[in-house]
Amino acid sequence: MRYNLIIIFLLSQWLISLECHSQPEFSQYLISDQVHGTQSLFACDIDNDGDHDILGDAAEDNDVIFWRNEGEYPLQWTEIIVNGTFSGAGTVTGCDINGDGKMDILAGAKGGDEIAWWENSGGDTILWTKHTIRENYDFPHEVFGCDIDMDGDTDVLAASSLQNELTLWRNEGGTPIGWSEQTIATGFTQAKSVHAGDFNDDGLPDVVGASLLNNEISWWENGGGWPVQWTQHTVTTSFAGAHRVEAVDMDLDGLPDILAAGWYANQIAWWRNDGGNPVGWTKQVIASGFQRTCIAIPADLDEDGDIDVIGTSQDGDEVAWFRNNGGSPVNWQKFSIDPDFDRVWPVCAADFDGDADIDIAAASGHEGNNQFRWYRQTPENILSYPESAVYDPDSNRYLVSCQGTGSIVAIDAQGNQSVFASGFGVVIGLTISGDTLYAVCDNVVRGLLLRDATVVFEHAIPEAVKLNDIAAGTGTLLYVSDVLGDKIFRINVKSGTHEVMADDQLTGPNGILVEEEQNRLLVVSWRTNSPVQSVDLSTGAVSTVIQTTLSNCDGITKDSFGRYYISEWAQGTIQRFNSTFLLPSETIYTTTESPADIWYNPWLDEIAIPLCQGHRVDFLQVYPVGLEKKRMEIIDRLFPNPFFSDAILEIHLDKPGTVQADLFDLTGKLIQPICRKPFPAGTHRIPFSGKNLKEGIYMVDVSIVDPDTPDMILSKEVINVIKTLSPL
């Protein structure tokens, strides 16, 4: 890499040392751009698979919607229309209405003036049965499920924006469930919100509501019995355009407080429950000038043990969160999550990706851009000028070298980062051989055990000017480029010796790739119009494979289809060449963040791209034609497994296809091709020999390719196999 950046690296380390803590950061993803007028979102596990799904609506499409969390990485969502004729669907929540242990759906139709629930059948494909609770309930703006009478089942609350009422439906049980209706409040002009909480700590759920035109927040004390005896208590009549309320213990004193959004007040505020009889309330503003505040919900986003707040500003087109910094009164600090989300309205929060922190979902409301987005809370980024990335399949993680901190960072399958090893000065190239990670640390090559980072090899090359990339050959051989010394060194790990392998015709050799099946080392260089050069592994002779117009090339890699990829800084691109390096190359990736030493991951069919000046690693899928991330199932077996000498690969094809099978070692290096042959539909046995392989674990990469469209993969799978040195 460029070594005049070292001063910047040191400055970066100094700045990092000044940070006392990190703030959550969010990455934005689009779930849908075809939901019209979403007004309600609710996160819950609808299908009982252990992750959080999302319920929502599309008022202008009359849809009640379930977005199923498919649990992949990156996260995928499947949209399921539960009901497409629920006129003006505008409020949706999840609760177990019939007590069968499955999450049902409760919703209100603003246009159809209806309250209904959908019974969840369970199973892999949920069947939804609609049950109407009440018709002719004028413009229900919010529904809420809670066991108000404490009899063990879920009752239903609703706020009617045109009847100006808060209403309770008592769940009477039975099949079908019977409902008894009770009006809690009348004259509550444009009632917008209703929730429940035990405000006076008497063991009975009370009710809290918001009236837009009364500028009012009130709560109704639950006196028990049936009909329930309700006593109204006014909290405020000066919160302009009271639009949303939640009962939540904001100060963690054991008493529920009230969190509220004021549409005309342009505020988020909370009222502290001071206890007493009658209950006293103290208002504190969380946010002012938050234009047309629609909603505010609680969540501990920064995992510091207190309650933060997420809010949406419809006229401000903004999703933001407000950090609870403690103190009395609480000090609140605003952080914008998305400052450009047209007419955003509903928001919900949950750990959608299963990485133990809170993510956020939000949607555009009436006359918005019809989008539904989710914001993944990005794990703390400790990458500093990353240079090289390799994949450790046994631990399902990437290992990334960081020039800025002299550390090697591990990135797990959920994107979480941790320090694998540190204290190496400037660490650059990485490669894996067997159970060891080899790293270029200045002009020293170190070997670290993958299991615990113990340093088991250390070899200095004092005559080198600036070592850069490293690649592993067969057995105990390593190859290292000297970008400023114009050399390639070969290291014998077993003997602890090194030699100059090549220095003729090399200028700025940077990225290297071992191709032992062709007895060569490919080299790209940090210079103008870099050629792709070949170094003969036996003689060290250098020849030109192709002269390119690419400049300041950093990395070179090869995928399982024999295509080559080169990263170059001059234009900030990744170029793809075919297996014979015929021009022109194809630009498949462009960046302004300096793509460094790229590496192809055969397990995931992706290229890891360390972005040196972006302080991150990007991942590029390289399926020839858009194969889905969730690969299609193919029935294949290799037997015997473990095997001693010869083995048989059994493939079953549902339709004709070309079988491409290759044997790789665990570093992703191609050991030998197994098959390149078209087959008809049916079951086929493909023999191959492993007589000359050393003992160890390998992988067979099997792809079924469309015989008429060679670039179209129909299915793909990787099989781990074990080679033994004695007959079974």
Secondary structure in CASP SS format (residue, H / E / C, confidence):
PFRMAT SS
TARGET T0000
AUTHOR 0000-0000-0000
METHOD secondary structure of the structure
MODEL  1
M C 1.00
R C 1.00
Y H 1.00
N H 1.00
L H 1.00
I H 1.00
I H 1.00
I H 1.00
F H 1.00
L H 1.00
L H 1.00
S H 1.00
Q H 1.00
W H 1.00
L H 1.00
I H 1.00
S H 1.00
L H 1.00
E C 1.00
C C 1.00
H C 1.00
S C 1.00
Q C 1.00
P C 1.00
E E 1.00
F E 1.00
S E 1.00
Q E 1.00
Y E 1.00
L E 1.00
I E 1.00
S E 1.00
D C 1.00
Q C 1.00
V C 1.00
H C 1.00
G C 1.00
T C 1.00
Q C 1.00
S C 1.00
L E 1.00
F E 1.00
A E 1.00
C E 1.00
D C 1.00
I C 1.00
D C 1.00
N C 1.00
D C 1.00
G C 1.00
D C 1.00
H C 1.00
D E 1.00
I E 1.00
L E 1.00
G E 1.00
D E 1.00
A E 1.00
A C 1.00
E C 1.00
D C 1.00
N C 1.00
D E 1.00
V E 1.00
I E 1.00
F E 1.00
W E 1.00
R E 1.00
N E 1.00
E C 1.00
G C 1.00
E C 1.00
Y C 1.00
P C 1.00
L C 1.00
Q C 1.00
W E 1.00
T E 1.00
E E 1.00
I E 1.00
I E 1.00
V E 1.00
N E 1.00
G C 1.00
T C 1.00
F C 1.00
S C 1.00
G C 1.00
A E 1.00
G E 1.00
T E 1.00
V E 1.00
T E 1.00
G E 1.00
C E 1.00
D C 1.00
I C 1.00
N C 1.00
G C 1.00
D C 1.00
G C 1.00
K C 1.00
M C 1.00
D E 1.00
I E 1.00
L E 1.00
A E 1.00
G E 1.00
A E 1.00
K C 1.00
G C 1.00
G C 1.00
D C 1.00
E E 1.00
I E 1.00
A E 1.00
W E 1.00
W E 1.00
E E 1.00
N E 1.00
S C 1.00
G C 1.00
G C 1.00
D C 1.00
T C 1.00
I C 1.00
L C 1.00
W E 1.00
T E 1.00
K E 1.00
H E 1.00
T E 1.00
I E 1.00
R E 1.00
E E 1.00
N C 1.00
Y C 1.00
D C 1.00
F C 1.00
P E 1.00
H E 1.00
E E 1.00
V E 1.00
F E 1.00
G E 1.00
C E 1.00
D C 1.00
I C 1.00
D C 1.00
M C 1.00
D C 1.00
G C 1.00
D C 1.00
T C 1.00
D E 1.00
V E 1.00
L E 1.00
A E 1.00
A E 1.00
S E 1.00
S C 1.00
L C 1.00
Q C 1.00
N C 1.00
E E 1.00
L E 1.00
T E 1.00
L E 1.00
W E 1.00
R E 1.00
N E 1.00
E C 1.00
G C 1.00
G C 1.00
T C 1.00
P C 1.00
I C 1.00
G C 1.00
W E 1.00
S E 1.00
E E 1.00
Q E 1.00
T E 1.00
I E 1.00
A E 1.00
T C 1.00
G C 1.00
F C 1.00
T C 1.00
Q C 1.00
A E 1.00
K E 1.00
S E 1.00
V E 1.00
H E 1.00
A E 1.00
G E 1.00
D C 1.00
F C 1.00
N C 1.00
D C 1.00
D C 1.00
G C 1.00
L C 1.00
P C 1.00
D E 1.00
V E 1.00
V E 1.00
G E 1.00
A E 1.00
S E 1.00
L C 1.00
L C 1.00
N C 1.00
N C 1.00
E E 1.00
I E 1.00
S E 1.00
W E 1.00
W E 1.00
E E 1.00
N E 1.00
G C 1.00
G C 1.00
G C 1.00
W C 1.00
P C 1.00
V C 1.00
Q C 1.00
W E 1.00
T E 1.00
Q E 1.00
H E 1.00
T E 1.00
V E 1.00
T E 1.00
T C 1.00
S C 1.00
F C 1.00
A C 1.00
G C 1.00
A E 1.00
H E 1.00
R E 1.00
V E 1.00
E E 1.00
A E 1.00
V E 1.00
D C 1.00
M C 1.00
D C 1.00
L C 1.00
D C 1.00
G C 1.00
L C 1.00
P C 1.00
D E 1.00
I E 1.00
L E 1.00
A E 1.00
A E 1.00
G E 1.00
W C 1.00
Y C 1.00
A C 1.00
N C 1.00
Q E 1.00
I E 1.00
A E 1.00
W E 1.00
W E 1.00
R E 1.00
N E 1.00
D C 1.00
G C 1.00
G C 1.00
N C 1.00
P C 1.00
V C 1.00
G C 1.00
W E 1.00
T E 1.00
K E 1.00
Q E 1.00
V E 1.00
I E 1.00
A E 1.00
S E 1.00
G C 1.00
F C 1.00
Q C 1.00
R C 1.00
T E 1.00
C E 1.00
I E 1.00
A E 1.00
I E 1.00
P E 1.00
A E 1.00
D C 1.00
L C 1.00
D C 1.00
E C 1.00
D C 1.00
G C 1.00
D C 1.00
I C 1.00
D E 1.00
V E 1.00
I E 1.00
G E 1.00
T E 1.00
S E 1.00
Q C 1.00
D C 1.00
G C 1.00
D C 1.00
E E 1.00
V E 1.00
A E 1.00
W E 1.00
F E 1.00
R E 1.00
N E 1.00
N C 1.00
G C 1.00
G C 1.00
S C 1.00
P C 1.00
V C 1.00
N C 1.00
W E 1.00
Q E 1.00
K E 1.00
F E 1.00
S E 1.00
I E 1.00
D E 1.00
P C 1.00
D C 1.00
F C 1.00
D C 1.00
R C 1.00
V E 1.00
W E 1.00
P E 1.00
V E 1.00
C E 1.00
A E 1.00
A E 1.00
D C 1.00
F C 1.00
D C 1.00
G C 1.00
D C 1.00
A C 1.00
D C 1.00
I C 1.00
D E 1.00
I E 1.00
A E 1.00
A E 1.00
A E 1.00
S E 1.00
G C 1.00
H C 1.00
E C 1.00
G C 1.00
N C 1.00
N C 1.00
Q C 1.00
F E 1.00
R E 1.00
W E 1.00
Y E 1.00
R E 1.00
Q E 1.00
T E 1.00
P C 1.00
E C 1.00
N C 1.00
I C 1.00
L C 1.00
S C 1.00
Y C 1.00
P E 1.00
E E 1.00
S E 1.00
A E 1.00
V E 1.00
Y E 1.00
D E 1.00
P C 1.00
D C 1.00
S C 1.00
N C 1.00
R E 1.00
Y E 1.00
L E 1.00
V E 1.00
S E 1.00
C E 1.00
Q C 1.00
G C 1.00
T C 1.00
G C 1.00
S E 1.00
I E 1.00
V E 1.00
A E 1.00
I E 1.00
D E 1.00
A C 1.00
Q C 1.00
G C 1.00
N C 1.00
Q E 1.00
S E 1.00
V E 1.00
F E 1.00
A E 1.00
S C 1.00
G C 1.00
F C 1.00
G C 1.00
V C 1.00
V E 1.00
I E 1.00
G E 1.00
L E 1.00
T E 1.00
I E 1.00
S E 1.00
G C 1.00
D C 1.00
T E 1.00
L E 1.00
Y E 1.00
A E 1.00
V E 1.00
C E 1.00
D C 1.00
N C 1.00
V E 1.00
V E 1.00
R E 1.00
G E 1.00
L E 1.00
L E 1.00
L C 1.00
R C 1.00
D C 1.00
A C 1.00
T C 1.00
V E 1.00
V E 1.00
F E 1.00
E E 1.00
H E 1.00
A E 1.00
I C 1.00
P C 1.00
E C 1.00
A C 1.00
V C 1.00
K C 1.00
L E 1.00
N E 1.00
D E 1.00
I E 1.00
A E 1.00
A E 1.00
G C 1.00
T C 1.00
G C 1.00
T C 1.00
L E 1.00
L E 1.00
Y E 1.00
V E 1.00
S E 1.00
D E 1.00
V C 1.00
L C 1.00
G C 1.00
D C 1.00
K E 1.00
I E 1.00
F E 1.00
R E 1.00
I E 1.00
N E 1.00
V C 1.00
K C 1.00
S C 1.00
G C 1.00
T E 1.00
H E 1.00
E E 1.00
V E 1.00
M E 1.00
A E 1.00
D C 1.00
D C 1.00
Q C 1.00
L C 1.00
T C 1.00
G C 1.00
P E 1.00
N E 1.00
G E 1.00
I E 1.00
L E 1.00
V E 1.00
E E 1.00
E H 1.00
E H 1.00
Q H 1.00
N C 1.00
R E 1.00
L E 1.00
L E 1.00
V E 1.00
V E 1.00
S E 1.00
W C 1.00
R C 1.00
T C 1.00
N C 1.00
S C 1.00
P E 1.00
V E 1.00
Q E 1.00
S E 1.00
V E 1.00
D E 1.00
L C 1.00
S C 1.00
T C 1.00
G C 1.00
A C 1.00
V E 1.00
S E 1.00
T E 1.00
V E 1.00
I E 1.00
Q E 1.00
T C 1.00
T C 1.00
L C 1.00
S C 1.00
N C 1.00
C E 1.00
D E 1.00
G E 1.00
I E 1.00
T E 1.00
K E 1.00
D C 1.00
S C 1.00
F C 1.00
G C 1.00
R C 1.00
Y E 1.00
Y E 1.00
I E 1.00
S E 1.00
E E 1.00
W C 1.00
A C 1.00
Q C 1.00
G C 1.00
T E 1.00
I E 1.00
Q E 1.00
R E 1.00
F E 1.00
N C 1.00
S C 1.00
T C 1.00
F C 1.00
L C 1.00
L C 1.00
P C 1.00
S C 1.00
E E 1.00
T E 1.00
I E 1.00
Y E 1.00
T E 1.00
T C 1.00
T C 1.00
E C 1.00
S C 1.00
P E 1.00
A C 1.00
D E 1.00
I C 1.00
W E 1.00
Y E 1.00
N E 1.00
P C 1.00
W C 1.00
L C 1.00
D C 1.00
E E 1.00
I E 1.00
A E 1.00
I E 1.00
P E 1.00
L E 1.00
C C 1.00
Q C 1.00
G C 1.00
H C 1.00
R E 1.00
V E 1.00
D E 1.00
F E 1.00
L E 1.00
Q E 1.00
V C 1.00
Y C 1.00
P C 1.00
V C 1.00
G C 1.00
L C 1.00
E C 1.00
K C 1.00
K C 1.00
R C 1.00
M C 1.00
E C 1.00
I C 1.00
I E 1.00
D E 1.00
R E 1.00
L E 1.00
F E 1.00
P C 1.00
N C 1.00
P C 1.00
F E 1.00
F C 1.00
S C 1.00
D E 1.00
A E 1.00
I E 1.00
L E 1.00
E E 1.00
I E 1.00
H E 1.00
L E 1.00
D C 1.00
K C 1.00
P C 1.00
G E 1.00
T E 1.00
V E 1.00
Q E 1.00
A E 1.00
D E 1.00
L E 1.00
F E 1.00
D E 1.00
L C 1.00
T C 1.00
G C 1.00
K C 1.00
L E 1.00
I E 1.00
Q E 1.00
P E 1.00
I E 1.00
C E 1.00
R E 1.00
K E 1.00
P E 1.00
F E 1.00
P C 1.00
A C 1.00
G E 1.00
T E 1.00
H E 1.00
R E 1.00
I E 1.00
P E 1.00
F E 1.00
S E 1.00
G C 1.00
K C 1.00
N C 1.00
L C 1.00
K C 1.00
E C 1.00
G E 1.00
I E 1.00
Y E 1.00
M E 1.00
V E 1.00
D E 1.00
V E 1.00
S E 1.00
I E 1.00
V E 1.00
D C 1.00
P C 1.00
D C 1.00
T C 1.00
P C 1.00
D C 1.00
M C 1.00
I E 1.00
L E 1.00
S E 1.00
K E 1.00
E E 1.00
V E 1.00
I E 1.00
N E 1.00
V E 1.00
I E 1.00
K E 1.00
T C 1.00
L C 1.00
S C 1.00
P C 1.00
L C 1.00
END
